[in-house]
Structures are given as C-alpha cells and as structure tokens.
Amino acid sequence: MMFDKILVANRGEVALRVMRAARELGVKTVAVYSTEDADTLPVRYADEAVCIGPAPSAQSYLQMANIIEAAKNTGAQAIHPGYGFLAENADFARACAENDIVFIGPAAECIEKMGDKATARKTMASCGVPTVPGSDGLCDTVDEARAFAERVGYPVLIKATAGGGGKGMREAHSPEELESQYKAARTEAGAAFGDDGVYLEKLVLRPRHVEIQVLADDFDNKIALCERDCSIQRRHQKLLEEAPSPALDEETRRSMGVAAIRAVRAVDYRNAGTIEFLLDERGDFYFMEMNTRVQVEHPVTEMITDTDIIKEQIRIAAGEPISAAARAPFSPEGHAIEMRINAEDPDHAFRPSPGTVTRFRLPGGPGVRVETFVEEGSKISPYYDSLLAKLIVHGQDRAEAIARAKRALDEFQIEGVATTIPFHKRVLDNEVFVAGDATTDFIETQMGDLL
Ligand code: MV4
C-alpha cells in the first residue's frame, strides 16, 4: 500500500525533487534540516520539517539516530535518502528496518555486496557480466600483484576494494613501478577507508564511462532504462552527462542492457540502481561498479524514457509494481544533456565559491528543465557540496539538444557566486565533444588550461 508520509533524509535540489515526486503520489513529506539550511526551499516545501543538528554533516545529515527519531516522531513510514550522505550506508538501511521504517532503496545486503568492489567484481564475473581481466579477489601481497601483472601485461590499475570514485587507485605502467604503486594504493586505501584491501585490473586506455539505469520491483519486473554517458568528469566529479551515449550502436546498447539485468538478478536487487561500465575504444564494455542509489544524473534518463524514476522508487518501496507505462517496451526518445551548475570557479581550478546569490534568473522555453533549490538571496553554504542547479535539456536529436543547451546557458543568469556555466559553454563548443568522441580524459586533453 502507498505510504501516507515519507521523510526525506537529504537537502538541496534532491530533497526538493523527492518531495515533488511524493506530492504527485499523494504522499505527505517530512524534511529534516541542519540549522544552516533552516531557511531553504525544501524545508518550506515539505509538509513538516524537523531540525536534526548543526551545520556539519557529521552532526546532522549523517546522524542516523536523529533522522530515525524524526521519522518516528512524525509518523513517517519510509525514508528516502537521496544521493550522498546515508544513501549507500548499509547500517542505515538496517537501522530503518529495525525501526519498522521502509528504506527507499535496496536491501542492506545488496548495498554491502556492491560496496565491496572486489566482491562485486567476482559476483559479476560469475554471472556472465563482462569484467576487465583482473585478479581473482584481493591481492594480499606485492608478489601476487606482480604475478598477475606479468600474466595480463602492463599497464595495470591497482584499486581499493573499499573504494569507488577513484580513491585508492594507482596505475602501474611497468614492473619497476609496481611495488611502489601497490604500496601507495594500500596506504591510501587504509587511510581513507580503514580497509587496505586492493585488487588489480588491466588498465583500459582512454575509456568512456557509460552506465545503465535499472529498476526492479517485488513482482519480478526488471527494467533497463537505456544508458547515460558520463565521460565528462574532473577528478571523478561528473560535470556533464548525456543520454543516450553517442558511442553506442543498437547492438551494444542491447547487450549492455542484458548485462545490467544479469547484474540485478545476481544479487536479487530491488529499487533503482545503476550499473557502471567502461567502454573501450573497440566498443567492448566491462563492469566497473554498481551504484545502489538514485544518481544526480537520473533526469537525463527520465527525459528520454518519459519515466519518473523517483516516483518508481517510492512505488517499489511501498510494495507496488513499477508503473505499467515504465514496464512497457520503449525506444529512447530524442537526446538529453545535463549540466551541473556548481558554485565553483572554473578559472581557478574549480575552487568552491560560497556566498549569497544576488541574482538568479532561470532559462525556459521548449525542452528545458531545471532542478534547483536556489532562489535569489539564497546563501550557498561552504559546509555542503557546491551543486546549485542541474540544467537539463531535451531535443529530438543530439544536435538540437546541444543547441538548446547553449541557448539555455545563455539565458541562465546567476550573480553573487562564480559558477560552472562558462565551463559548460566551452564544452558545448568543443569539436571533440560535438563529434561525440569525448573520453574520460576529455578535460585534461581538451581543457588543460582549467586544471
Ligand atoms: C578503470 C579505468 C581503466 N581501467 N578500470 C575510476 C573510478 C572508479 N569507478 C573506476 N575508475 C576507472 N577504472 C580499469 N580497469 C579507468 C577509470 C577511470 C575513470 C572511469 C570513469 C570515469 C572517469 C575516470 C577517470 C579516471 C579513471
């Protein structure tokens, strides 16, 4: 049965996005907020709001006990974690269950299985999802690492099993480099995650990052909602995402979707998730990681599939099937691009630019969508991530989407803080990007002056 009331354990644009979905479903919402966020749009938009602590996330948005207590006190039956904060915290998912609160996301066991990257790799390899040639589980000694590297050949990549997002990852291009890079990866992983386990993979050169959005409910409906191309990244922070990927042909798209559904079956995954793949220059793809949450870039998939991923998440968690419309076979409609408008200065190595937004005028017109919590006068806090808004455009084809993206960026007026708008204008004018040829080294090779 659909919930009467849910709590949104997040802030900013995603908190508002989840509340909008809930409202369309006739579900009341509870916001939780830090003292720093008291006067923000999602707090006002919610039916109820509960302060859960001071500005630092560790004392507010990461305080599981405070959030669960807020849900109990307000009678919220479920908690949507958004992305970041507690979204991929298995202990939080478990704490929700122990308090008879539904966690709007996968089971704690799925979060754990996918959170350990060496385990996730093994699980995928054993169910027929392509993986990069790699070590069979952890490499506990430098000799093991060396033996593996000799077998598959250099260059190799040493990855932290507790990692993800690039932390604790080191390349070794020759036997001479192996020992020092192996040790460096272990040390970095131990310091960052309290787990120094590492494994090895052959290094894929100039890959693209292509990921498949999946949905799965309790009625054996498992859906792959096409792919997103997220190759435009800076230090593992995505800046611009698009769907579909300009690099996939129909056949590869189909087999990537099949692989993603296999991954979902292998761990009996429920709710929304994303299977990330590396796509190499030959067009072969390999499992990289699974994200067990809704992602920042989910709107590009929504635009080309005409689905509301957040509403589907809430339906699934309430024990309802995925909506009939989303279950029907579909072919992707047109092309969508998302640009992350961050309060960062692209002319100074993307350094954060907190402050007061003194002017905020949104773009509009056909095919333009903005997800934001910002208003004129908003204070952008140095305590949280710098995402001000996501500008999403949709067109009949990629050329129209690019033209709309440029037009919308020109219309978007933000004053008082520096933003990534000028960066996006440059990307959209870049010939490699326009040709659809961007790989994960795009910013380094095409915009070296911004590093
Ligand atoms: C790789 C790779 C090349 N070969 N694995 C980056 C973060 C983590 N999710 C895995 N990552 C990579 N794994 C092999 N075997 C290159 C990357 C990588 C990357 C991947 C996607 C997007 C941007 C990236 C930037 C640098 C490295």
Residues whose N, C-alpha, C, O or C-beta is under 5 A from the ligand:
A	BS01	MV4	V132 L157 G164 G165 G166 E201 K202 L203 V204 H209 Q233 T440
